[in-house]
């Protein structure tokens, strides 16, 4: 099975843990080819000692633009990806985040449930009017029990339900918050069933990725 969505994870040379949740341009075979290019571009950035997520995405973007300059299109290579890159420093309980287009949701369970949203930069990892603007670096102090969710737009953009409308990101956010107390395996099963029921007899229109990490 091939996909334009991918996730990539690795331990960085400085000991931190990095995980990317990404949506490459296109889907199916063309998307999968872009995914391979995007993954190798991320790895190249890390080889150049880029360990913070904004540094990694900035370097990755430059590599993608350079590699696609001669792709034969009149635009000169506008492909790339939307990508959320999280770097976890478990030793100091810190999370560093940079994101292109897709938000990061953190649910914290204290006396009451706290919802934290990290808003993305409105630009892709690729050729764009803002390609010379650095991605924003967000830093969060982690607590034991925090759950960090990253996603692509496949779930919220899916058409379905009784009226054939989009699921919408607000509904997905509410669904995740409402079920955050469930064990992670049960959350996964619930999301899968919700998506399947929503699609019904319609076609799935895009690749779908939702990742949850519990600290």
N, CA, C and O of each residue as an XYZ file, in Angstrom:
860
protein
N       0.845     -1.201      0.000
C       0.000      0.000      0.000
C       0.877      1.247      0.000
O       1.822      1.347      0.783
N       0.566      2.189     -0.870
C       1.358      3.417     -0.954
C       0.485      4.616     -0.597
O      -0.740      4.556     -0.703
N       1.119      5.694     -0.178
C       0.357      6.814      0.365
C       1.126      8.117      0.241
O       2.356      8.127      0.205
N       0.383      9.216      0.177
C       0.984     10.540      0.248
C       1.197     10.960      1.683
O       2.038     11.815      1.960
N       0.430     10.361      2.622
C       0.668     10.575      4.048
C       1.796      9.663      4.507
O       1.937      8.543      4.015
N       2.595     10.141      5.445
C       3.589      9.272      6.065
C       3.912      9.775      7.459
O       3.711     10.946      7.784
N       4.415      8.864      8.270
C       5.017      9.303      9.525
C       6.441      8.780      9.554
O       6.724      7.696      9.043
N       7.322      9.540     10.142
C       8.746      9.205     10.213
C       9.209      9.504     11.627
O       8.876     10.548     12.187
N       9.975      8.591     12.204
C      10.447      8.805     13.570
C      11.864      8.274     13.712
O      12.239      7.285     13.083
N      12.647      8.950     14.553
C      14.018      8.496     14.791
C      14.586      9.200     16.017
O      14.146     10.286     16.395
N      15.560      8.561     16.619
C      16.295      9.196     17.703
C      17.374     10.077     17.091
O      18.127      9.630     16.226
N      17.452     11.313     17.533
C      18.426     12.256     16.996
C      19.795     12.043     17.648
O      19.884     11.470     18.734
N      20.868     12.506     16.980
C      22.212     12.339     17.548
C      22.377     12.961     18.934
O      23.236     12.526     19.701
N      21.568     13.973     19.269
C      21.674     14.602     20.593
C      20.851     13.880     21.654
O      20.780     14.334     22.796
N      20.224     12.751     21.285
C      19.468     11.962     22.257
C      17.986     12.227     22.273
O      17.235     11.451     22.865
N      17.533     13.304     21.638
C      16.104     13.594     21.588
C      15.410     12.695     20.559
O      16.056     12.074     19.715
N      14.093     12.644     20.652
C      13.291     11.796     19.766
C      12.442     12.674     18.859
O      11.716     13.548     19.333
N      12.535     12.441     17.551
C      11.789     13.246     16.578
C      10.761     12.394     15.871
O      11.024     11.241     15.531
N       9.575     12.969     15.647
C       8.546     12.278     14.877
C       7.830     13.292     13.974
O       7.401     14.355     14.422
N       7.716     12.937     12.710
C       7.041     13.784     11.726
C       5.719     13.132     11.324
O       5.641     11.920     11.124
N       4.690     13.960     11.212
C       3.394     13.534     10.681
C       3.159     14.390      9.447
O       3.018     15.608      9.555
N       3.115     13.762      8.272
C       3.182     14.566      7.055
C       2.184     14.128      5.991
O       1.759     12.974      5.936
N       1.828     15.092      5.153
C       0.917     14.892      4.019
C       1.614     15.435      2.781
O       1.678     16.646      2.569
N       2.133     14.525      1.968
C       2.836     14.937      0.761
C       1.850     15.356     -0.328
O       0.690     14.943     -0.318
N       2.316     16.168     -1.256
C       1.505     16.554     -2.406
C       1.090     15.300     -3.166
O       1.919     14.442     -3.471
N      -0.208     15.202     -3.468
C      -0.715     14.038     -4.187
C      -1.027     12.889     -3.254
O      -0.784     12.960     -2.049
N      -1.580     11.809     -3.838
C      -1.794     10.586     -3.078
C      -1.599      9.401     -4.015
O      -1.355      9.577     -5.208
N      -1.708      8.197     -3.470
C      -1.407      7.034     -4.285
C       0.063      7.010     -4.663
O       0.914      7.419     -3.874
N       0.372      6.531     -5.873
C       1.769      6.388     -6.303
C       2.498      7.737     -6.384
O       3.610      7.838     -5.864
N       1.919      8.795     -7.020
C       2.627     10.089     -7.045
C       2.907     10.624     -5.640
O       3.982     11.163     -5.377
N       1.926     10.470     -4.736
C       2.126     10.920     -3.360
C       3.211     10.129     -2.665
O       4.001     10.681     -1.899
N       3.250      8.815     -2.939
C       4.264      7.960     -2.320
C       5.672      8.343     -2.781
O       6.616      8.316     -1.992
N       5.807      8.699     -4.063
C       7.111      9.129     -4.579
C       7.547     10.416     -3.880
O       8.712     10.567     -3.512
N       6.592     11.349     -3.699
C       6.908     12.585     -2.978
C       7.260     12.284     -1.517
O       8.136     12.928     -0.940
N       6.572     11.305     -0.924
C       6.869     10.932      0.463
C       8.318     10.480      0.607
O       8.994     10.845      1.569
N       8.791      9.689     -0.348
C      10.184      9.235     -0.306
C      11.143     10.410     -0.396
O      12.131     10.474      0.336
N      10.845     11.343     -1.301
C      11.700     12.528     -1.431
C      11.672     13.354     -0.142
O      12.708     13.842      0.310
N      10.483     13.506      0.445
C      10.353     14.302      1.670
C      11.086     13.656      2.837
O      11.730     14.347      3.627
N      10.992     12.335      2.951
C      11.676     11.633      4.040
C      13.192     11.786      3.911
O      13.872     12.083      4.894
N      13.718     11.588      2.717
C      15.165     11.720      2.530
C      15.625     13.159      2.765
O      16.756     13.389      3.193
N      14.753     14.123      2.485
C      15.097     15.536      2.719
C      15.144     15.839      4.210
O      16.002     16.598      4.661
N      14.222     15.248      4.985
C      14.266     15.387      6.453
C      15.557     14.786      6.994
O      16.235     15.391      7.824
N      15.889     13.595      6.517
C      17.094     12.914      6.999
C      18.363     13.688      6.637
O      19.332     13.701      7.396
N      18.342     14.329      5.473
C      19.499     15.139      5.072
C      19.676     16.326      6.019
O      20.802     16.681      6.367
N      18.560     16.941      6.438
C      18.634     18.070      7.370
C      19.281     17.645      8.686
O      20.096     18.373      9.253
N      18.909     16.458      9.163
C      19.476     15.963     10.424
C      20.949     15.625     10.257
O      21.739     15.821     11.180
N      21.320     15.123      9.096
C      22.736     14.867      8.816
C      23.557     16.153      8.867
O      24.759     16.129      9.134
N      22.880     17.289      8.604
C      23.543     18.598      8.658
C      23.442     19.231     10.046
O      23.590     20.443     10.204
N      23.185     18.379     11.053
C      23.146     18.799     12.460
C      22.040     19.804     12.756
O      22.217     20.725     13.552
N      20.894     19.611     12.101
C      19.711     20.401     12.421
C      18.839     19.553     13.350
O      18.274     18.544     12.927
N      18.732     19.963     14.610
C      18.053     19.134     15.601
C      16.774     19.749     16.164
O      15.977     19.039     16.777
N      16.560     21.044     15.974
C      15.302     21.673     16.381
C      14.320     21.592     15.214
O      14.742     21.672     14.061
N      13.022     21.434     15.482
C      12.070     21.208     14.390
C      11.994     22.325     13.365
O      11.811     22.051     12.179
N      12.131     23.588     13.789
C      12.094     24.676     12.812
C      13.331     24.641     11.910
O      13.240     24.913     10.713
N      14.494     24.303     12.495
C      15.717     24.180     11.694
C      15.597     23.030     10.694
O      16.011     23.148      9.541
N      15.023     21.916     11.156
C      14.860     20.754     10.287
C      13.928     21.077      9.124
O      14.233     20.758      7.975
N      12.782     21.716      9.422
C      11.821     22.034      8.357
C      12.374     23.088      7.402
O      12.141     23.006      6.196
N      13.102     24.078      7.921
C      13.704     25.091      7.046
C      14.682     24.446      6.057
O      14.649     24.727      4.859
N      15.541     23.587      6.579
C      16.532     22.925      5.726
C      15.846     21.959      4.757
O      16.216     21.871      3.586
N      14.847     21.240      5.259
C      14.098     20.302      4.411
C      13.431     21.031      3.258
O      13.470     20.563      2.120
N      12.823     22.166      3.542
C      12.171     22.969      2.505
C      13.168     23.378      1.423
O      12.868     23.270      0.233
N      14.340     23.843      1.822
C      15.348     24.250      0.833
C      15.774     23.070     -0.041
O      15.964     23.221     -1.248
N      15.921     21.907      0.569
C      16.321     20.715     -0.185
C      15.248     20.323     -1.192
O      15.549     20.015     -2.345
N      13.978     20.337     -0.742
C      12.867     19.973     -1.632
C      12.793     20.934     -2.820
O      12.645     20.498     -3.961
N      12.894     22.226     -2.557
C      12.837     23.226     -3.629
C      13.973     23.002     -4.633
O      13.764     23.064     -5.844
N      15.162     22.744     -4.120
C      16.325     22.539     -4.986
C      16.156     21.279     -5.837
O      16.480     21.275     -7.025
N      15.647     20.211     -5.219
C      15.504     18.942     -5.931
C      14.409     18.987     -6.998
O      14.452     18.230     -7.968
N      13.437     19.871     -6.818
C      12.308     19.913     -7.753
C      12.404     21.044     -8.772
O      11.472     21.263     -9.545
N      13.517     21.757     -8.777
C      13.668     22.887     -9.703
C      13.487     22.479    -11.154
O      12.934     23.232    -11.955
N      13.950     21.297    -11.485
C      13.921     20.849    -12.881
C      12.967     19.662    -13.039
O      13.302     18.664    -13.677
N      11.767     19.788    -12.443
C      10.803     18.685    -12.533
C       9.988     18.717    -13.826
O       9.153     17.843    -14.062
N      10.234     19.725    -14.660
C       9.539     19.804    -15.937
C       8.256     20.602    -15.916
O       7.642     20.810    -16.962
N       7.835     21.057    -14.741
C       6.598     21.839    -14.651
C       6.885     23.315    -14.885
O       8.003     23.784    -14.674
N       5.861     24.041    -15.323
C       6.034     25.473    -15.577
C       6.258     26.237    -14.277
O       6.878     27.301    -14.280
N       5.751     25.692    -13.154
C       5.916     26.369    -11.853
C       7.302     26.143    -11.261
O       7.706     26.837    -10.328
N       8.020     25.180    -11.800
C       9.355     24.906    -11.285
C       9.355     24.185     -9.963
O      10.182     24.482     -9.101
N       8.454     23.250     -9.779
C       8.483     22.395     -8.592
C       7.775     22.956     -7.391
O       8.412     23.372     -6.424
N       6.454     22.971     -7.442
C       5.672     23.483     -6.316
C       5.228     22.385     -5.356
O       4.483     22.647     -4.411
N       5.682     21.160     -5.594
C       5.314     20.068     -4.700
C       6.066     20.185     -3.384
O       7.014     20.959     -3.259
N       5.628     19.405     -2.410
C       6.253     19.415     -1.091
C       5.372     18.671     -0.119
O       4.897     17.575     -0.419
N       5.146     19.258      1.050
C       4.299     18.589      2.042
C       3.821     19.564      3.103
O       4.425     20.611      3.335
N       2.722     19.189      3.740
C       2.344     19.750      5.025
C       2.957     18.816      6.060
O       2.908     17.597      5.894
N       3.523     19.356      7.104
C       4.260     18.494      8.039
C       4.261     19.073      9.445
O       4.516     20.260      9.646
N       3.974     18.217     10.404
C       4.148     18.563     11.807
C       5.348     17.800     12.325
O       5.388     16.572     12.250
N       6.323     18.516     12.849
C       7.529     17.883     13.371
C       7.638     18.149     14.869
O       7.747     19.294     15.308
N       7.608     17.069     15.638
C       7.722     17.157     17.092
C       9.059     16.565     17.522
O       9.437     15.476     17.089
N       9.764     17.290     18.373
C      11.015     16.798     18.948
C      10.843     16.734     20.462
O      10.596     17.744     21.119
N      10.979     15.526     20.997
C      10.779     15.293     22.426
C      12.113     15.217     23.151
O      12.994     14.438     22.787
N      12.244     16.043     24.187
C      13.384     15.969     25.097
C      12.848     15.354     26.387
O      12.418     16.067     27.293
N      12.878     14.024     26.460
C      12.281     13.331     27.598
C      13.074     13.553     28.882
O      12.518     13.497     29.979
N      14.366     13.803     28.740
C      15.202     14.028     29.920
C      14.751     15.278     30.667
O      14.671     15.283     31.895
N      14.456     16.334     29.917
C      14.037     17.602     30.536
C      12.533     17.839     30.411
O      12.039     18.914     30.750
N      11.803     16.820     29.918
C      10.349     16.879     29.772
C       9.914     18.127     28.994
O       9.101     18.926     29.459
N      10.481     18.259     27.801
C      10.123     19.375     26.927
C       9.747     18.858     25.545
O      10.274     17.852     25.069
N       8.827     19.570     24.921
C       8.419     19.265     23.553
C       8.656     20.492     22.686
O       8.226     21.595     23.023
N       9.348     20.290     21.563
C       9.567     21.355     20.591
C       8.775     21.009     19.330
O       8.844     19.887     18.829
N       8.026     21.984     18.829
C       7.130     21.733     17.700
C       7.262     22.821     16.648
O       7.315     24.010     16.962
N       7.314     22.390     15.393
C       7.115     23.293     14.255
C       6.149     22.588     13.317
O       6.220     21.373     13.133
N       5.242     23.365     12.723
C       4.214     22.713     11.915
C       3.820     23.555     10.713
O       3.675     24.775     10.796
N       3.653     22.863      9.595
C       3.174     23.486      8.363
C       1.736     23.036      8.128
O       1.484     21.890      7.757
N       0.810     23.944      8.347
C      -0.615     23.799      8.036
C      -1.450     23.017      9.037
O      -2.625     23.346      9.204
N      -0.923     22.007      9.710
C      -1.756     21.191     10.594
C      -1.458     21.464     12.070
O      -0.293     21.604     12.443
N      -2.493     21.541     12.919
C      -2.291     21.879     14.327
C      -1.767     20.701     15.134
O      -1.778     19.559     14.672
N      -1.308     20.994     16.345
C      -0.949     19.971     17.329
C      -1.858     20.178     18.539
O      -2.022     21.294     19.030
N      -2.440     19.082     19.004
C      -3.334     19.137     20.161
C      -2.706     18.394     21.324
O      -2.211     17.278     21.171
N      -2.732     19.027     22.489
C      -2.221     18.396     23.715
C      -3.347     18.362     24.735
O      -3.970     19.384     25.020
N      -3.601     17.189     25.279
C      -4.608     17.045     26.333
C      -3.896     16.698     27.628
O      -3.150     15.722     27.708
N      -4.141     17.515     28.631
C      -3.490     17.365     29.935
C      -4.552     17.089     30.992
O      -5.531     17.823     31.123
N      -4.335     16.024     31.736
C      -5.308     15.631     32.763
C      -4.792     16.040     34.131
O      -3.877     15.420     34.674
N      -5.393     17.098     34.688
C      -5.074     17.514     36.049
C      -6.352     17.354     36.870
O      -7.009     16.318     36.771
N      -6.723     18.349     37.676
C      -8.002     18.273     38.388
C      -9.146     18.305     37.380
O     -10.206     17.721     37.602
N      -8.910     19.003     36.265
C      -9.843     18.985     35.145
C      -9.037     18.826     33.868
O      -7.818     18.998     33.864
N      -9.717     18.503     32.803
C      -9.022     18.277     31.535
C      -8.665     19.604     30.891
O      -9.516     20.478     30.733
N      -7.381     19.750     30.516
C      -6.901     20.970     29.857
C      -6.560     20.662     28.409
O      -5.899     19.669     28.107
N      -7.029     21.540     27.512
C      -6.760     21.368     26.082
C      -5.830     22.475     25.615
O      -6.111     23.660     25.799
N      -4.706     22.070     25.000
C      -3.721     23.025     24.496
C      -3.608     22.822     22.983
O      -3.428     21.699     22.513
N      -3.716     23.918     22.226
C      -3.586     23.834     20.777
C      -2.389     24.654     20.311
O      -2.251     25.824     20.668
N      -1.530     24.036     19.516
C      -0.415     24.746     18.901
C      -0.785     24.990     17.442
O      -0.926     24.054     16.655
N      -0.938     26.247     17.104
C      -1.356     26.601     15.751
C      -0.192     26.488     14.774
O       0.945     26.797     15.131
N      -0.460     26.052     13.550
C       0.603     25.867     12.561
C       0.929     27.146     11.809
O       0.174     28.117     11.853
N       2.053     27.136     11.126
C       2.352     28.186     10.157
C       1.548     27.899      8.888
O       1.426     26.748      8.470
N       1.003     28.951      8.281
C       0.180     28.786      7.084
C       1.046     28.804      5.827
O       0.898     29.662      4.957
N       1.935     27.852      5.761
C       2.787     27.686      4.573
C       3.259     26.244      4.539
O       3.417     25.622      5.589
N       3.486     25.700      3.344
C       3.924     24.309      3.236
C       5.435     24.180      3.371
O       6.154     25.179      3.406
N       5.897     22.961      3.444
C       7.333     22.689      3.352
C       7.616     22.467      1.871
O       7.585     21.339      1.379
N       7.888     23.551      1.179
C       8.074     23.530     -0.261
C       8.029     24.939     -0.808
O       8.009     25.908     -0.050
N       8.012     25.050     -2.109
C       8.009     26.357     -2.770
C       6.740     27.127     -2.427
O       5.640     26.583     -2.520
N       6.888     28.396     -2.029
C       5.757     29.193     -1.573
C       6.187     30.652     -1.478
O       7.380     30.955     -1.457
N       5.200     31.562     -1.419
C       5.513     32.984     -1.267
C       6.309     33.258      0.010
O       7.083     34.213      0.072
N       6.115     32.410      1.036
C       6.781     32.604      2.327
C       7.972     31.657      2.515
O       8.373     31.374      3.644
N       8.527     31.175      1.412
C       9.567     30.154      1.528
C      10.851     30.651      2.188
O      11.689     29.847      2.596
N      11.009     31.965      2.296
C      12.180     32.516      2.978
C      11.900     32.865      4.433
O      12.774     33.376      5.134
N      10.681     32.589      4.884
C      10.293     32.837      6.275
C      10.517     31.579      7.096
O      10.083     30.494      6.708
N      11.190     31.718      8.225
C      11.469     30.560      9.070
C      10.181     30.012      9.695
O       9.265     30.767     10.022
N      10.129     28.705      9.851
C       9.024     28.102     10.573
C       9.127     28.470     12.059
O      10.222     28.632     12.597
N       7.982     28.594     12.697
C       7.923     28.991     14.108
C       8.345     27.824     15.004
O       7.950     26.680     14.776
N       9.141     28.122     16.013
C       9.515     27.121     17.010
C       8.642     27.307     18.245
O       8.659     28.367     18.871
N       7.882     26.276     18.592
C       7.051     26.280     19.797
C       7.667     25.350     20.832
O       8.147     24.267     20.498
N       7.650     25.780     22.089
C       8.209     24.968     23.179
C       7.151     24.758     24.255
O       6.493     25.707     24.682
N       6.993     23.520     24.687
C       5.986     23.171     25.697
C       6.652     22.362     26.802
O       7.416     21.434     26.536
N       6.347     22.731     28.060
C       6.796     21.930     29.198
C       5.841     20.743     29.337
O       4.643     20.927     29.550
N       6.368     19.544     29.218
C       5.539     18.354     29.281
C       5.286     17.912     30.717
O       6.084     18.178     31.616
N       4.165     17.237     30.913
C       3.845     16.619     32.191
C       3.485     15.165     31.959
O       2.958     14.809     30.906
N       3.770     14.331     32.939
C       3.429     12.915     32.813
C       1.928     12.768     32.621
O       1.137     13.371     33.345
N       1.545     11.965     31.643
C       0.123     11.770     31.350
C      -0.375     12.609     30.191
O      -1.478     12.378     29.694
N       0.418     13.587     29.745
C       0.026     14.386     28.572
C      -0.141     13.474     27.353
O       0.603     12.508     27.179
N      -1.132     13.799     26.512
C      -1.299     13.100     25.246
C      -1.167     14.125     24.129
O      -1.868     15.137     24.114
N      -0.263     13.852     23.198
C      -0.007     14.766     22.086
C      -0.545     14.144     20.812
O      -0.179     13.026     20.449
N      -1.428     14.885     20.130
C      -2.047     14.397     18.898
C      -1.553     15.226     17.715
O      -1.529     16.456     17.764
N      -1.161     14.529     16.657
C      -0.836     15.176     15.386
C      -1.654     14.501     14.288
O      -2.070     13.352     14.433
N      -1.882     15.220     13.191
C      -2.774     14.692     12.160
C      -2.527     15.354     10.816
O      -1.888     16.402     10.721
N      -3.050     14.714      9.785
C      -3.133     15.335      8.465
C      -4.593     15.722      8.227
O      -5.438     15.506      9.096
N      -4.894     16.290      7.058
C      -6.250     16.801      6.821
C      -7.221     15.749      6.285
O      -8.373     16.067      5.990
N      -6.765     14.492      6.157
C      -7.607     13.464      5.557
C      -8.874     13.153      6.324
O      -9.934     12.973      5.726
N      -8.775     13.088      7.656
C      -9.950     12.785      8.480
C     -10.956     13.932      8.443
O     -12.112     13.702      8.088
N     -10.563     15.165      8.795
C     -11.550     16.255      8.805
C     -12.114     16.605      7.438
O     -13.224     17.133      7.358
N     -11.389     16.330      6.362
C     -11.860     16.683      5.018
C     -12.724     15.600      4.370
O     -13.225     15.783      3.261
N     -12.898     14.469      5.068
C     -13.654     13.359      4.485
C     -15.156     13.668      4.432
O     -15.746     14.120      5.413
N     -15.754     13.416      3.271
C     -17.194     13.587      3.115
C     -17.925     12.346      3.641
O     -17.447     11.219      3.513
N     -19.090     12.587      4.232
C     -19.869     11.460      4.739
C     -21.055     11.937      5.565
O     -21.496     13.081      5.451
N     -21.562     11.030      6.405
C     -22.724     11.352      7.215
C     -23.990     11.357      6.380
O     -23.962     11.069      5.184
N     -25.089     11.684      7.016
C     -26.396     11.641      6.356
C     -26.505     12.647      5.212
O     -27.267     12.434      4.268
N     -25.746     13.744      5.294
C     -25.864     14.806      4.293
C     -24.651     14.895      3.361
O     -24.579     15.799      2.529
N     -23.709     13.974      3.494
C     -22.546     13.967      2.604
C     -21.632     15.163      2.778
O     -21.005     15.611      1.818
N     -21.550     15.684      3.995
C     -20.714     16.857      4.278
C     -19.343     16.449      4.812
O     -19.129     15.289      5.163
N     -18.407     17.418      4.873
C     -17.094     17.154      5.459
C     -17.228     16.906      6.962
O     -18.102     17.468      7.623
N     -16.343     16.052      7.489
C     -16.349     15.768      8.925
C     -16.004     17.026      9.722
O     -16.616     17.298     10.755
N     -15.029     17.786      9.242
C     -14.577     19.060      9.814
C     -13.656     18.870     11.023
O     -13.838     17.958     11.830
N     -12.678     19.745     11.122
C     -11.647     19.636     12.155
C     -12.220     19.930     13.546
O     -11.744     19.372     14.534
N     -13.223     20.788     13.635
C     -13.829     21.081     14.935
C     -14.459     19.832     15.520
O     -14.304     19.562     16.711
N     -15.177     19.056     14.694
C     -15.817     17.843     15.172
C     -14.768     16.818     15.613
O     -14.949     16.137     16.622
N     -13.663     16.709     14.850
C     -12.609     15.776     15.220
C     -11.961     16.172     16.544
O     -11.686     15.319     17.388
N     -11.723     17.453     16.717
C     -11.135     17.940     17.970
C     -12.042     17.620     19.155
O     -11.562     17.159     20.191
N     -13.336     17.856     19.016
C     -14.287     17.566     20.082
C     -14.333     16.068     20.377
O     -14.440     15.659     21.533
N     -14.253     15.258     19.331
C     -14.295     13.804     19.479
C     -13.082     13.310     20.270
O     -13.216     12.464     21.155
N     -11.909     13.836     19.950
C     -10.692     13.429     20.646
C     -10.728     13.857     22.105
O     -10.344     13.091     22.989
N     -11.186     15.073     22.362
C     -11.274     15.557     23.743
C     -12.240     14.698     24.553
O     -11.946     14.337     25.693
N     -13.381     14.371     23.973
C     -14.404     13.590     24.671
C     -13.932     12.185     25.026
O     -14.413     11.590     25.990
N     -12.985     11.654     24.241
C     -12.544     10.270     24.441
C     -11.107     10.162     24.943
O     -10.511      9.086     24.894
N     -10.551     11.270     25.423
C      -9.148     11.290     25.847
C      -8.882     10.426     27.075
O      -7.739     10.042     27.321
N      -9.929     10.113     27.854
C      -9.739      9.291     29.051
C      -9.651      7.803     28.737
O      -9.278      7.012     29.602
N      -9.989      7.415     27.517
C      -9.906      6.005     27.139
C      -8.449      5.582     26.963
O      -7.607      6.422     26.645
N      -8.131      4.302     27.161
C      -6.789      3.815     26.823
C      -6.494      4.094     25.351
O      -7.413      4.170     24.535
N      -5.217      4.246     25.014
C      -4.853      4.643     23.659
C      -5.352      3.655     22.604
O      -5.786      4.072     21.530
N      -5.299      2.359     22.893
C      -5.782      1.375     21.920
C      -7.271      1.540     21.650
O      -7.722      1.375     20.516
N      -8.041      1.869     22.699
C      -9.481      2.066     22.527
C      -9.773      3.363     21.773
O     -10.733      3.433     21.005
N      -8.946      4.389     21.991
C      -9.110      5.627     21.225
C      -8.916      5.353     19.738
O      -9.674      5.846     18.903
N      -7.896      4.564     19.414
C      -7.624      4.218     18.021
C      -8.813      3.480     17.404
O      -9.251      3.807     16.301
N      -9.324      2.499     18.115
C     -10.469      1.721     17.619
C     -11.694      2.607     17.433
O     -12.435      2.454     16.461
N     -11.905      3.531     18.361
C     -13.062      4.423     18.279
C     -12.952      5.349     17.069
O     -13.934      5.567     16.360
N     -11.752      5.895     16.833
C     -11.555      6.780     15.683
C     -11.741      6.021     14.371
O     -12.345      6.538     13.432
N     -11.225      4.803     14.308
C     -11.381      4.000     13.094
C     -12.845      3.721     12.801
O     -13.284      3.823     11.656
N     -13.610      3.366     13.846
C     -15.032      3.076     13.654
C     -15.797      4.340     13.269
O     -16.665      4.307     12.398
N     -15.468      5.453     13.925
C     -16.132      6.718     13.610
C     -15.907      7.099     12.152
O     -16.833      7.525     11.462
N     -14.659      6.939     11.688
C     -14.346      7.276     10.301
C     -15.092      6.362      9.335
O     -15.677      6.828      8.357
N     -15.071      5.065      9.610
C     -15.745      4.096      8.743
C     -17.243      4.366      8.670
O     -17.837      4.326      7.592
N     -17.849      4.642      9.822
C     -19.290      4.932      9.854
C     -19.602      6.216      9.100
O     -20.630      6.316      8.430
N     -18.708      7.201      9.209
C     -18.927      8.491      8.547
C     -18.873      8.348      7.027
O     -19.715      8.894      6.314
N     -17.873      7.606      6.536
C     -17.715      7.413      5.096
C     -18.913      6.659      4.521
O     -19.435      7.020      3.466
N     -19.346      5.608      5.224
C     -20.499      4.837      4.757
C     -20.262      4.252      3.380
O     -19.285      3.537      3.156
N     -21.163      4.563      2.457
C     -21.075      4.035      1.095
C     -20.277      4.945      0.163
O     -20.083      4.617     -1.008
N     -19.819      6.074      0.669
C     -19.033      6.995     -0.158
C     -17.588      6.511     -0.274
O     -17.183      5.577      0.418
N     -16.821      7.147     -1.145
C     -15.411      6.804     -1.300
C     -14.557      7.604     -0.329
O     -14.865      8.756     -0.025
N     -13.483      6.990      0.156
C     -12.489      7.739      0.914
C     -11.735      8.630     -0.061
O     -11.237      8.151     -1.080
N     -11.645      9.931      0.242
C     -11.104     10.871     -0.738
C      -9.623     11.188     -0.541
O      -8.993     11.763     -1.428
N      -9.064     10.823      0.604
C      -7.670     11.197      0.858
C      -7.055     10.215      1.850
O      -7.762      9.467      2.526
N      -5.730     10.232      1.922
C      -5.031      9.453      2.942
C      -5.366     10.039      4.307
O      -5.612     11.239      4.429
N      -5.375      9.193      5.331
C      -5.767      9.621      6.666
C      -4.696      9.214      7.680
O      -4.279      8.057      7.723
N      -4.258     10.172      8.490
C      -3.289      9.885      9.555
C      -3.653     10.664     10.809
O      -3.849     11.878     10.761
N      -3.742      9.964     11.925
C      -3.882     10.579     13.247
C      -2.929      9.834     14.175
O      -2.982      8.607     14.257
N      -2.064     10.555     14.871
C      -1.104      9.938     15.769
C      -1.292     10.505     17.177
O      -1.392     11.717     17.365
N      -1.338      9.606     18.156
C      -1.424     10.018     19.551
C      -0.265      9.433     20.326
O       0.003      8.235     20.232
N       0.428     10.263     21.094
C       1.550      9.811     21.930
C       1.275     10.217     23.369
O       1.081     11.397     23.662
N       1.259      9.244     24.260
C       1.025      9.512     25.682
C       2.349      9.509     26.421
O       3.150      8.586     26.276
N       2.577     10.549     27.218
C       3.831     10.695     27.967
C       3.774      9.868     29.249
O       4.734      9.856     30.019
